[in-house]
Amino acid sequence: MSYELTGSIKLIGDTQTFNKGFTKREVVVTTEGKYPQDISVEATMDKIDLLNDFQPGERVKVAFDIRGREYNGRHFVNLSLWKIQKAGKADDGPAAMDPEDTTDYSQSEEVF
């Protein structure tokens, strides 16, 4: 199952290399809304290069999977990035309405 979040990049970490050639890079995205959260998402192996074209402060949409594992009796969760793209301004989208539009739709005769 895939998940998405939208927000501004707070930081992009350096690439880390571990045993057996495993590499990862962290990006922290600050979500929008009443209670913003800093969410850390990891890009691993071939997905690391996806972060090269982004800078802190940019608004992005991140697609990720949730990965879970157990180690020494403890359980860990990682958010694994598989896609990142630039996002428009926070007020863009179909929910935005024209403040000049004063049409009264309550008297519409259209039947759905």
Phi and psi restraints in degrees (range 20) as a CNS / XPLOR table:
assign (resid 1 and name C) (resid 2 and name N)
       (resid 2 and name CA) (resid 2 and name C) 1.0 -108.2 20.0 2
assign (resid 2 and name N) (resid 2 and name CA)
       (resid 2 and name C) (resid 3 and name N) 1.0 148.5 20.0 2
assign (resid 2 and name C) (resid 3 and name N)
       (resid 3 and name CA) (resid 3 and name C) 1.0 -128.1 20.0 2
assign (resid 3 and name N) (resid 3 and name CA)
       (resid 3 and name C) (resid 4 and name N) 1.0 160.9 20.0 2
assign (resid 3 and name C) (resid 4 and name N)
       (resid 4 and name CA) (resid 4 and name C) 1.0 -135.6 20.0 2
assign (resid 4 and name N) (resid 4 and name CA)
       (resid 4 and name C) (resid 5 and name N) 1.0 151.1 20.0 2
assign (resid 4 and name C) (resid 5 and name N)
       (resid 5 and name CA) (resid 5 and name C) 1.0 -142.5 20.0 2
assign (resid 5 and name N) (resid 5 and name CA)
       (resid 5 and name C) (resid 6 and name N) 1.0 151.8 20.0 2
assign (resid 5 and name C) (resid 6 and name N)
       (resid 6 and name CA) (resid 6 and name C) 1.0 -125.7 20.0 2
assign (resid 6 and name N) (resid 6 and name CA)
       (resid 6 and name C) (resid 7 and name N) 1.0 137.6 20.0 2
assign (resid 6 and name C) (resid 7 and name N)
       (resid 7 and name CA) (resid 7 and name C) 1.0 177.9 20.0 2
assign (resid 7 and name N) (resid 7 and name CA)
       (resid 7 and name C) (resid 8 and name N) 1.0 -165.7 20.0 2
assign (resid 7 and name C) (resid 8 and name N)
       (resid 8 and name CA) (resid 8 and name C) 1.0 -105.5 20.0 2
assign (resid 8 and name N) (resid 8 and name CA)
       (resid 8 and name C) (resid 9 and name N) 1.0 140.4 20.0 2
assign (resid 8 and name C) (resid 9 and name N)
       (resid 9 and name CA) (resid 9 and name C) 1.0 -69.0 20.0 2
assign (resid 9 and name N) (resid 9 and name CA)
       (resid 9 and name C) (resid 10 and name N) 1.0 124.2 20.0 2
assign (resid 9 and name C) (resid 10 and name N)
       (resid 10 and name CA) (resid 10 and name C) 1.0 -89.4 20.0 2
assign (resid 10 and name N) (resid 10 and name CA)
       (resid 10 and name C) (resid 11 and name N) 1.0 -44.0 20.0 2
assign (resid 10 and name C) (resid 11 and name N)
       (resid 11 and name CA) (resid 11 and name C) 1.0 -158.6 20.0 2
assign (resid 11 and name N) (resid 11 and name CA)
       (resid 11 and name C) (resid 12 and name N) 1.0 153.9 20.0 2
assign (resid 11 and name C) (resid 12 and name N)
       (resid 12 and name CA) (resid 12 and name C) 1.0 -123.6 20.0 2
assign (resid 12 and name N) (resid 12 and name CA)
       (resid 12 and name C) (resid 13 and name N) 1.0 118.8 20.0 2
assign (resid 12 and name C) (resid 13 and name N)
       (resid 13 and name CA) (resid 13 and name C) 1.0 -77.8 20.0 2
assign (resid 13 and name N) (resid 13 and name CA)
       (resid 13 and name C) (resid 14 and name N) 1.0 170.5 20.0 2
assign (resid 13 and name C) (resid 14 and name N)
       (resid 14 and name CA) (resid 14 and name C) 1.0 -76.7 20.0 2
assign (resid 14 and name N) (resid 14 and name CA)
       (resid 14 and name C) (resid 15 and name N) 1.0 158.2 20.0 2
assign (resid 14 and name C) (resid 15 and name N)
       (resid 15 and name CA) (resid 15 and name C) 1.0 -71.1 20.0 2
assign (resid 15 and name N) (resid 15 and name CA)
       (resid 15 and name C) (resid 16 and name N) 1.0 132.7 20.0 2
assign (resid 15 and name C) (resid 16 and name N)
       (resid 16 and name CA) (resid 16 and name C) 1.0 -111.6 20.0 2
assign (resid 16 and name N) (resid 16 and name CA)
       (resid 16 and name C) (resid 17 and name N) 1.0 137.8 20.0 2
assign (resid 16 and name C) (resid 17 and name N)
       (resid 17 and name CA) (resid 17 and name C) 1.0 -116.6 20.0 2
assign (resid 17 and name N) (resid 17 and name CA)
       (resid 17 and name C) (resid 18 and name N) 1.0 132.7 20.0 2
assign (resid 17 and name C) (resid 18 and name N)
       (resid 18 and name CA) (resid 18 and name C) 1.0 -117.0 20.0 2
assign (resid 18 and name N) (resid 18 and name CA)
       (resid 18 and name C) (resid 19 and name N) 1.0 -176.8 20.0 2
assign (resid 18 and name C) (resid 19 and name N)
       (resid 19 and name CA) (resid 19 and name C) 1.0 -53.3 20.0 2
assign (resid 19 and name N) (resid 19 and name CA)
       (resid 19 and name C) (resid 20 and name N) 1.0 150.1 20.0 2
assign (resid 19 and name C) (resid 20 and name N)
       (resid 20 and name CA) (resid 20 and name C) 1.0 61.9 20.0 2
assign (resid 20 and name N) (resid 20 and name CA)
       (resid 20 and name C) (resid 21 and name N) 1.0 22.6 20.0 2
assign (resid 20 and name C) (resid 21 and name N)
       (resid 21 and name CA) (resid 21 and name C) 1.0 79.9 20.0 2
assign (resid 21 and name N) (resid 21 and name CA)
       (resid 21 and name C) (resid 22 and name N) 1.0 8.4 20.0 2
assign (resid 21 and name C) (resid 22 and name N)
       (resid 22 and name CA) (resid 22 and name C) 1.0 -69.4 20.0 2
assign (resid 22 and name N) (resid 22 and name CA)
       (resid 22 and name C) (resid 23 and name N) 1.0 131.3 20.0 2
assign (resid 22 and name C) (resid 23 and name N)
       (resid 23 and name CA) (resid 23 and name C) 1.0 -127.7 20.0 2
assign (resid 23 and name N) (resid 23 and name CA)
       (resid 23 and name C) (resid 24 and name N) 1.0 150.2 20.0 2
assign (resid 23 and name C) (resid 24 and name N)
       (resid 24 and name CA) (resid 24 and name C) 1.0 -150.6 20.0 2
assign (resid 24 and name N) (resid 24 and name CA)
       (resid 24 and name C) (resid 25 and name N) 1.0 159.6 20.0 2
assign (resid 24 and name C) (resid 25 and name N)
       (resid 25 and name CA) (resid 25 and name C) 1.0 -144.9 20.0 2
assign (resid 25 and name N) (resid 25 and name CA)
       (resid 25 and name C) (resid 26 and name N) 1.0 135.7 20.0 2
assign (resid 25 and name C) (resid 26 and name N)
       (resid 26 and name CA) (resid 26 and name C) 1.0 -101.1 20.0 2
assign (resid 26 and name N) (resid 26 and name CA)
       (resid 26 and name C) (resid 27 and name N) 1.0 139.8 20.0 2
assign (resid 26 and name C) (resid 27 and name N)
       (resid 27 and name CA) (resid 27 and name C) 1.0 -126.2 20.0 2
assign (resid 27 and name N) (resid 27 and name CA)
       (resid 27 and name C) (resid 28 and name N) 1.0 133.7 20.0 2
assign (resid 27 and name C) (resid 28 and name N)
       (resid 28 and name CA) (resid 28 and name C) 1.0 -108.6 20.0 2
assign (resid 28 and name N) (resid 28 and name CA)
       (resid 28 and name C) (resid 29 and name N) 1.0 124.4 20.0 2
assign (resid 28 and name C) (resid 29 and name N)
       (resid 29 and name CA) (resid 29 and name C) 1.0 -115.0 20.0 2
assign (resid 29 and name N) (resid 29 and name CA)
       (resid 29 and name C) (resid 30 and name N) 1.0 128.7 20.0 2
assign (resid 29 and name C) (resid 30 and name N)
       (resid 30 and name CA) (resid 30 and name C) 1.0 -91.1 20.0 2
assign (resid 30 and name N) (resid 30 and name CA)
       (resid 30 and name C) (resid 31 and name N) 1.0 118.7 20.0 2
assign (resid 30 and name C) (resid 31 and name N)
       (resid 31 and name CA) (resid 31 and name C) 1.0 -73.5 20.0 2
assign (resid 31 and name N) (resid 31 and name CA)
       (resid 31 and name C) (resid 32 and name N) 1.0 168.3 20.0 2
assign (resid 31 and name C) (resid 32 and name N)
       (resid 32 and name CA) (resid 32 and name C) 1.0 -103.9 20.0 2
assign (resid 32 and name N) (resid 32 and name CA)
       (resid 32 and name C) (resid 33 and name N) 1.0 171.4 20.0 2
assign (resid 32 and name C) (resid 33 and name N)
       (resid 33 and name CA) (resid 33 and name C) 1.0 115.1 20.0 2
assign (resid 33 and name N) (resid 33 and name CA)
       (resid 33 and name C) (resid 34 and name N) 1.0 -171.8 20.0 2
assign (resid 33 and name C) (resid 34 and name N)
       (resid 34 and name CA) (resid 34 and name C) 1.0 -64.3 20.0 2
assign (resid 34 and name N) (resid 34 and name CA)
       (resid 34 and name C) (resid 35 and name N) 1.0 -37.5 20.0 2
assign (resid 34 and name C) (resid 35 and name N)
       (resid 35 and name CA) (resid 35 and name C) 1.0 -124.4 20.0 2
assign (resid 35 and name N) (resid 35 and name CA)
       (resid 35 and name C) (resid 36 and name N) 1.0 81.8 20.0 2
assign (resid 35 and name C) (resid 36 and name N)
       (resid 36 and name CA) (resid 36 and name C) 1.0 -60.8 20.0 2
assign (resid 36 and name N) (resid 36 and name CA)
       (resid 36 and name C) (resid 37 and name N) 1.0 144.7 20.0 2
assign (resid 36 and name C) (resid 37 and name N)
       (resid 37 and name CA) (resid 37 and name C) 1.0 -126.4 20.0 2
assign (resid 37 and name N) (resid 37 and name CA)
       (resid 37 and name C) (resid 38 and name N) 1.0 145.1 20.0 2
assign (resid 37 and name C) (resid 38 and name N)
       (resid 38 and name CA) (resid 38 and name C) 1.0 -92.3 20.0 2
assign (resid 38 and name N) (resid 38 and name CA)
       (resid 38 and name C) (resid 39 and name N) 1.0 113.9 20.0 2
assign (resid 38 and name C) (resid 39 and name N)
       (resid 39 and name CA) (resid 39 and name C) 1.0 -109.9 20.0 2
assign (resid 39 and name N) (resid 39 and name CA)
       (resid 39 and name C) (resid 40 and name N) 1.0 124.7 20.0 2
assign (resid 39 and name C) (resid 40 and name N)
       (resid 40 and name CA) (resid 40 and name C) 1.0 -93.1 20.0 2
assign (resid 40 and name N) (resid 40 and name CA)
       (resid 40 and name C) (resid 41 and name N) 1.0 126.1 20.0 2
assign (resid 40 and name C) (resid 41 and name N)
       (resid 41 and name CA) (resid 41 and name C) 1.0 -124.1 20.0 2
assign (resid 41 and name N) (resid 41 and name CA)
       (resid 41 and name C) (resid 42 and name N) 1.0 138.1 20.0 2
assign (resid 41 and name C) (resid 42 and name N)
       (resid 42 and name CA) (resid 42 and name C) 1.0 -103.6 20.0 2
assign (resid 42 and name N) (resid 42 and name CA)
       (resid 42 and name C) (resid 43 and name N) 1.0 133.5 20.0 2
assign (resid 42 and name C) (resid 43 and name N)
       (resid 43 and name CA) (resid 43 and name C) 1.0 -101.9 20.0 2
assign (resid 43 and name N) (resid 43 and name CA)
       (resid 43 and name C) (resid 44 and name N) 1.0 129.1 20.0 2
assign (resid 43 and name C) (resid 44 and name N)
       (resid 44 and name CA) (resid 44 and name C) 1.0 -120.1 20.0 2
assign (resid 44 and name N) (resid 44 and name CA)
       (resid 44 and name C) (resid 45 and name N) 1.0 153.9 20.0 2
assign (resid 44 and name C) (resid 45 and name N)
       (resid 45 and name CA) (resid 45 and name C) 1.0 46.2 20.0 2
assign (resid 45 and name N) (resid 45 and name CA)
       (resid 45 and name C) (resid 46 and name N) 1.0 -116.9 20.0 2
assign (resid 45 and name C) (resid 46 and name N)
       (resid 46 and name CA) (resid 46 and name C) 1.0 -71.6 20.0 2
assign (resid 46 and name N) (resid 46 and name CA)
       (resid 46 and name C) (resid 47 and name N) 1.0 -11.6 20.0 2
assign (resid 46 and name C) (resid 47 and name N)
       (resid 47 and name CA) (resid 47 and name C) 1.0 -84.3 20.0 2
assign (resid 47 and name N) (resid 47 and name CA)
       (resid 47 and name C) (resid 48 and name N) 1.0 -11.3 20.0 2
assign (resid 47 and name C) (resid 48 and name N)
       (resid 48 and name CA) (resid 48 and name C) 1.0 -58.2 20.0 2
assign (resid 48 and name N) (resid 48 and name CA)
       (resid 48 and name C) (resid 49 and name N) 1.0 -40.7 20.0 2
assign (resid 48 and name C) (resid 49 and name N)
       (resid 49 and name CA) (resid 49 and name C) 1.0 -64.7 20.0 2
assign (resid 49 and name N) (resid 49 and name CA)
       (resid 49 and name C) (resid 50 and name N) 1.0 -18.4 20.0 2
assign (resid 49 and name C) (resid 50 and name N)
       (resid 50 and name CA) (resid 50 and name C) 1.0 -61.6 20.0 2
assign (resid 50 and name N) (resid 50 and name CA)
       (resid 50 and name C) (resid 51 and name N) 1.0 -24.3 20.0 2
assign (resid 50 and name C) (resid 51 and name N)
       (resid 51 and name CA) (resid 51 and name C) 1.0 -85.5 20.0 2
assign (resid 51 and name N) (resid 51 and name CA)
       (resid 51 and name C) (resid 52 and name N) 1.0 -9.5 20.0 2
assign (resid 51 and name C) (resid 52 and name N)
       (resid 52 and name CA) (resid 52 and name C) 1.0 -62.2 20.0 2
assign (resid 52 and name N) (resid 52 and name CA)
       (resid 52 and name C) (resid 53 and name N) 1.0 -29.5 20.0 2
assign (resid 52 and name C) (resid 53 and name N)
       (resid 53 and name CA) (resid 53 and name C) 1.0 -93.1 20.0 2
assign (resid 53 and name N) (resid 53 and name CA)
       (resid 53 and name C) (resid 54 and name N) 1.0 11.5 20.0 2
assign (resid 53 and name C) (resid 54 and name N)
       (resid 54 and name CA) (resid 54 and name C) 1.0 -119.0 20.0 2
assign (resid 54 and name N) (resid 54 and name CA)
       (resid 54 and name C) (resid 55 and name N) 1.0 153.8 20.0 2
assign (resid 54 and name C) (resid 55 and name N)
       (resid 55 and name CA) (resid 55 and name C) 1.0 -132.0 20.0 2
assign (resid 55 and name N) (resid 55 and name CA)
       (resid 55 and name C) (resid 56 and name N) 1.0 154.2 20.0 2
assign (resid 55 and name C) (resid 56 and name N)
       (resid 56 and name CA) (resid 56 and name C) 1.0 -55.4 20.0 2
assign (resid 56 and name N) (resid 56 and name CA)
       (resid 56 and name C) (resid 57 and name N) 1.0 141.5 20.0 2
assign (resid 56 and name C) (resid 57 and name N)
       (resid 57 and name CA) (resid 57 and name C) 1.0 97.9 20.0 2
assign (resid 57 and name N) (resid 57 and name CA)
       (resid 57 and name C) (resid 58 and name N) 1.0 -19.2 20.0 2
assign (resid 57 and name C) (resid 58 and name N)
       (resid 58 and name CA) (resid 58 and name C) 1.0 -74.3 20.0 2
assign (resid 58 and name N) (resid 58 and name CA)
       (resid 58 and name C) (resid 59 and name N) 1.0 144.2 20.0 2
assign (resid 58 and name C) (resid 59 and name N)
       (resid 59 and name CA) (resid 59 and name C) 1.0 -88.4 20.0 2
assign (resid 59 and name N) (resid 59 and name CA)
       (resid 59 and name C) (resid 60 and name N) 1.0 127.5 20.0 2
assign (resid 59 and name C) (resid 60 and name N)
       (resid 60 and name CA) (resid 60 and name C) 1.0 -135.4 20.0 2
assign (resid 60 and name N) (resid 60 and name CA)
       (resid 60 and name C) (resid 61 and name N) 1.0 161.4 20.0 2
assign (resid 60 and name C) (resid 61 and name N)
       (resid 61 and name CA) (resid 61 and name C) 1.0 -115.6 20.0 2
assign (resid 61 and name N) (resid 61 and name CA)
       (resid 61 and name C) (resid 62 and name N) 1.0 126.1 20.0 2
assign (resid 61 and name C) (resid 62 and name N)
       (resid 62 and name CA) (resid 62 and name C) 1.0 -115.2 20.0 2
assign (resid 62 and name N) (resid 62 and name CA)
       (resid 62 and name C) (resid 63 and name N) 1.0 128.1 20.0 2
assign (resid 62 and name C) (resid 63 and name N)
       (resid 63 and name CA) (resid 63 and name C) 1.0 -102.4 20.0 2
assign (resid 63 and name N) (resid 63 and name CA)
       (resid 63 and name C) (resid 64 and name N) 1.0 134.0 20.0 2
assign (resid 63 and name C) (resid 64 and name N)
       (resid 64 and name CA) (resid 64 and name C) 1.0 -149.4 20.0 2
assign (resid 64 and name N) (resid 64 and name CA)
       (resid 64 and name C) (resid 65 and name N) 1.0 162.6 20.0 2
assign (resid 64 and name C) (resid 65 and name N)
       (resid 65 and name CA) (resid 65 and name C) 1.0 -112.7 20.0 2
assign (resid 65 and name N) (resid 65 and name CA)
       (resid 65 and name C) (resid 66 and name N) 1.0 154.0 20.0 2
assign (resid 65 and name C) (resid 66 and name N)
       (resid 66 and name CA) (resid 66 and name C) 1.0 -95.6 20.0 2
assign (resid 66 and name N) (resid 66 and name CA)
       (resid 66 and name C) (resid 67 and name N) 1.0 127.5 20.0 2
assign (resid 66 and name C) (resid 67 and name N)
       (resid 67 and name CA) (resid 67 and name C) 1.0 -118.0 20.0 2
assign (resid 67 and name N) (resid 67 and name CA)
       (resid 67 and name C) (resid 68 and name N) 1.0 134.3 20.0 2
assign (resid 67 and name C) (resid 68 and name N)
       (resid 68 and name CA) (resid 68 and name C) 1.0 -123.6 20.0 2
assign (resid 68 and name N) (resid 68 and name CA)
       (resid 68 and name C) (resid 69 and name N) 1.0 150.1 20.0 2
assign (resid 68 and name C) (resid 69 and name N)
       (resid 69 and name CA) (resid 69 and name C) 1.0 -155.2 20.0 2
assign (resid 69 and name N) (resid 69 and name CA)
       (resid 69 and name C) (resid 70 and name N) 1.0 161.2 20.0 2
assign (resid 69 and name C) (resid 70 and name N)
       (resid 70 and name CA) (resid 70 and name C) 1.0 -117.0 20.0 2
assign (resid 70 and name N) (resid 70 and name CA)
       (resid 70 and name C) (resid 71 and name N) 1.0 137.5 20.0 2
assign (resid 70 and name C) (resid 71 and name N)
       (resid 71 and name CA) (resid 71 and name C) 1.0 -143.9 20.0 2
assign (resid 71 and name N) (resid 71 and name CA)
       (resid 71 and name C) (resid 72 and name N) 1.0 119.3 20.0 2
assign (resid 71 and name C) (resid 72 and name N)
       (resid 72 and name CA) (resid 72 and name C) 1.0 52.9 20.0 2
assign (resid 72 and name N) (resid 72 and name CA)
       (resid 72 and name C) (resid 73 and name N) 1.0 42.4 20.0 2
assign (resid 72 and name C) (resid 73 and name N)
       (resid 73 and name CA) (resid 73 and name C) 1.0 79.9 20.0 2
assign (resid 73 and name N) (resid 73 and name CA)
       (resid 73 and name C) (resid 74 and name N) 1.0 0.9 20.0 2
assign (resid 73 and name C) (resid 74 and name N)
       (resid 74 and name CA) (resid 74 and name C) 1.0 -110.9 20.0 2
assign (resid 74 and name N) (resid 74 and name CA)
       (resid 74 and name C) (resid 75 and name N) 1.0 148.6 20.0 2
assign (resid 74 and name C) (resid 75 and name N)
       (resid 75 and name CA) (resid 75 and name C) 1.0 -110.6 20.0 2
assign (resid 75 and name N) (resid 75 and name CA)
       (resid 75 and name C) (resid 76 and name N) 1.0 139.2 20.0 2
assign (resid 75 and name C) (resid 76 and name N)
       (resid 76 and name CA) (resid 76 and name C) 1.0 -128.3 20.0 2
assign (resid 76 and name N) (resid 76 and name CA)
       (resid 76 and name C) (resid 77 and name N) 1.0 149.8 20.0 2
assign (resid 76 and name C) (resid 77 and name N)
       (resid 77 and name CA) (resid 77 and name C) 1.0 -126.6 20.0 2
assign (resid 77 and name N) (resid 77 and name CA)
       (resid 77 and name C) (resid 78 and name N) 1.0 134.8 20.0 2
assign (resid 77 and name C) (resid 78 and name N)
       (resid 78 and name CA) (resid 78 and name C) 1.0 -125.7 20.0 2
assign (resid 78 and name N) (resid 78 and name CA)
       (resid 78 and name C) (resid 79 and name N) 1.0 145.0 20.0 2
assign (resid 78 and name C) (resid 79 and name N)
       (resid 79 and name CA) (resid 79 and name C) 1.0 -100.1 20.0 2
assign (resid 79 and name N) (resid 79 and name CA)
       (resid 79 and name C) (resid 80 and name N) 1.0 116.0 20.0 2
assign (resid 79 and name C) (resid 80 and name N)
       (resid 80 and name CA) (resid 80 and name C) 1.0 -103.5 20.0 2
assign (resid 80 and name N) (resid 80 and name CA)
       (resid 80 and name C) (resid 81 and name N) 1.0 109.0 20.0 2
assign (resid 80 and name C) (resid 81 and name N)
       (resid 81 and name CA) (resid 81 and name C) 1.0 -67.4 20.0 2
assign (resid 81 and name N) (resid 81 and name CA)
       (resid 81 and name C) (resid 82 and name N) 1.0 136.7 20.0 2
assign (resid 81 and name C) (resid 82 and name N)
       (resid 82 and name CA) (resid 82 and name C) 1.0 -129.4 20.0 2
assign (resid 82 and name N) (resid 82 and name CA)
       (resid 82 and name C) (resid 83 and name N) 1.0 -9.6 20.0 2
assign (resid 82 and name C) (resid 83 and name N)
       (resid 83 and name CA) (resid 83 and name C) 1.0 -157.2 20.0 2
assign (resid 83 and name N) (resid 83 and name CA)
       (resid 83 and name C) (resid 84 and name N) 1.0 142.1 20.0 2
assign (resid 83 and name C) (resid 84 and name N)
       (resid 84 and name CA) (resid 84 and name C) 1.0 -143.7 20.0 2
assign (resid 84 and name N) (resid 84 and name CA)
       (resid 84 and name C) (resid 85 and name N) 1.0 137.6 20.0 2
assign (resid 84 and name C) (resid 85 and name N)
       (resid 85 and name CA) (resid 85 and name C) 1.0 -146.3 20.0 2
assign (resid 85 and name N) (resid 85 and name CA)
       (resid 85 and name C) (resid 86 and name N) 1.0 156.3 20.0 2
assign (resid 85 and name C) (resid 86 and name N)
       (resid 86 and name CA) (resid 86 and name C) 1.0 -68.4 20.0 2
assign (resid 86 and name N) (resid 86 and name CA)
       (resid 86 and name C) (resid 87 and name N) 1.0 143.5 20.0 2
assign (resid 86 and name C) (resid 87 and name N)
       (resid 87 and name CA) (resid 87 and name C) 1.0 -115.3 20.0 2
assign (resid 87 and name N) (resid 87 and name CA)
       (resid 87 and name C) (resid 88 and name N) 1.0 156.1 20.0 2
assign (resid 87 and name C) (resid 88 and name N)
       (resid 88 and name CA) (resid 88 and name C) 1.0 -73.1 20.0 2
assign (resid 88 and name N) (resid 88 and name CA)
       (resid 88 and name C) (resid 89 and name N) 1.0 -171.0 20.0 2
assign (resid 88 and name C) (resid 89 and name N)
       (resid 89 and name CA) (resid 89 and name C) 1.0 -66.2 20.0 2
assign (resid 89 and name N) (resid 89 and name CA)
       (resid 89 and name C) (resid 90 and name N) 1.0 156.7 20.0 2
assign (resid 89 and name C) (resid 90 and name N)
       (resid 90 and name CA) (resid 90 and name C) 1.0 -59.2 20.0 2
assign (resid 90 and name N) (resid 90 and name CA)
       (resid 90 and name C) (resid 91 and name N) 1.0 -28.9 20.0 2
assign (resid 90 and name C) (resid 91 and name N)
       (resid 91 and name CA) (resid 91 and name C) 1.0 -95.2 20.0 2
assign (resid 91 and name N) (resid 91 and name CA)
       (resid 91 and name C) (resid 92 and name N) 1.0 6.1 20.0 2
assign (resid 91 and name C) (resid 92 and name N)
       (resid 92 and name CA) (resid 92 and name C) 1.0 -75.6 20.0 2
assign (resid 92 and name N) (resid 92 and name CA)
       (resid 92 and name C) (resid 93 and name N) 1.0 159.3 20.0 2
assign (resid 92 and name C) (resid 93 and name N)
       (resid 93 and name CA) (resid 93 and name C) 1.0 124.6 20.0 2
assign (resid 93 and name N) (resid 93 and name CA)
       (resid 93 and name C) (resid 94 and name N) 1.0 171.3 20.0 2
assign (resid 93 and name C) (resid 94 and name N)
       (resid 94 and name CA) (resid 94 and name C) 1.0 -66.8 20.0 2
assign (resid 94 and name N) (resid 94 and name CA)
       (resid 94 and name C) (resid 95 and name N) 1.0 -19.6 20.0 2
assign (resid 94 and name C) (resid 95 and name N)
       (resid 95 and name CA) (resid 95 and name C) 1.0 -76.4 20.0 2
assign (resid 95 and name N) (resid 95 and name CA)
       (resid 95 and name C) (resid 96 and name N) 1.0 -17.0 20.0 2
assign (resid 95 and name C) (resid 96 and name N)
       (resid 96 and name CA) (resid 96 and name C) 1.0 -71.1 20.0 2
assign (resid 96 and name N) (resid 96 and name CA)
       (resid 96 and name C) (resid 97 and name N) 1.0 132.7 20.0 2
assign (resid 96 and name C) (resid 97 and name N)
       (resid 97 and name CA) (resid 97 and name C) 1.0 -116.6 20.0 2
assign (resid 97 and name N) (resid 97 and name CA)
       (resid 97 and name C) (resid 98 and name N) 1.0 152.1 20.0 2
assign (resid 97 and name C) (resid 98 and name N)
       (resid 98 and name CA) (resid 98 and name C) 1.0 -75.0 20.0 2
assign (resid 98 and name N) (resid 98 and name CA)
       (resid 98 and name C) (resid 99 and name N) 1.0 118.4 20.0 2
assign (resid 98 and name C) (resid 99 and name N)
       (resid 99 and name CA) (resid 99 and name C) 1.0 -67.1 20.0 2
assign (resid 99 and name N) (resid 99 and name CA)
       (resid 99 and name C) (resid 100 and name N) 1.0 -17.7 20.0 2
assign (resid 99 and name C) (resid 100 and name N)
       (resid 100 and name CA) (resid 100 and name C) 1.0 -81.0 20.0 2
assign (resid 100 and name N) (resid 100 and name CA)
       (resid 100 and name C) (resid 101 and name N) 1.0 -16.2 20.0 2
assign (resid 100 and name C) (resid 101 and name N)
       (resid 101 and name CA) (resid 101 and name C) 1.0 -76.0 20.0 2
assign (resid 101 and name N) (resid 101 and name CA)
       (resid 101 and name C) (resid 102 and name N) 1.0 113.8 20.0 2
assign (resid 101 and name C) (resid 102 and name N)
       (resid 102 and name CA) (resid 102 and name C) 1.0 -112.4 20.0 2
assign (resid 102 and name N) (resid 102 and name CA)
       (resid 102 and name C) (resid 103 and name N) 1.0 19.6 20.0 2
assign (resid 102 and name C) (resid 103 and name N)
       (resid 103 and name CA) (resid 103 and name C) 1.0 -61.8 20.0 2
assign (resid 103 and name N) (resid 103 and name CA)
       (resid 103 and name C) (resid 104 and name N) 1.0 133.4 20.0 2
assign (resid 103 and name C) (resid 104 and name N)
       (resid 104 and name CA) (resid 104 and name C) 1.0 -96.7 20.0 2
assign (resid 104 and name N) (resid 104 and name CA)
       (resid 104 and name C) (resid 105 and name N) 1.0 102.6 20.0 2
assign (resid 104 and name C) (resid 105 and name N)
       (resid 105 and name CA) (resid 105 and name C) 1.0 -84.8 20.0 2
assign (resid 105 and name N) (resid 105 and name CA)
       (resid 105 and name C) (resid 106 and name N) 1.0 -5.4 20.0 2
assign (resid 105 and name C) (resid 106 and name N)
       (resid 106 and name CA) (resid 106 and name C) 1.0 -68.9 20.0 2
assign (resid 106 and name N) (resid 106 and name CA)
       (resid 106 and name C) (resid 107 and name N) 1.0 -20.4 20.0 2
assign (resid 106 and name C) (resid 107 and name N)
       (resid 107 and name CA) (resid 107 and name C) 1.0 -97.4 20.0 2
assign (resid 107 and name N) (resid 107 and name CA)
       (resid 107 and name C) (resid 108 and name N) 1.0 9.2 20.0 2
assign (resid 107 and name C) (resid 108 and name N)
       (resid 108 and name CA) (resid 108 and name C) 1.0 -63.7 20.0 2
assign (resid 108 and name N) (resid 108 and name CA)
       (resid 108 and name C) (resid 109 and name N) 1.0 139.1 20.0 2
assign (resid 108 and name C) (resid 109 and name N)
       (resid 109 and name CA) (resid 109 and name C) 1.0 -95.0 20.0 2
assign (resid 109 and name N) (resid 109 and name CA)
       (resid 109 and name C) (resid 110 and name N) 1.0 0.1 20.0 2
assign (resid 109 and name C) (resid 110 and name N)
       (resid 110 and name CA) (resid 110 and name C) 1.0 -67.0 20.0 2
assign (resid 110 and name N) (resid 110 and name CA)
       (resid 110 and name C) (resid 111 and name N) 1.0 134.6 20.0 2
assign (resid 110 and name C) (resid 111 and name N)
       (resid 111 and name CA) (resid 111 and name C) 1.0 -106.6 20.0 2
assign (resid 111 and name N) (resid 111 and name CA)
       (resid 111 and name C) (resid 112 and name N) 1.0 135.1 20.0 2
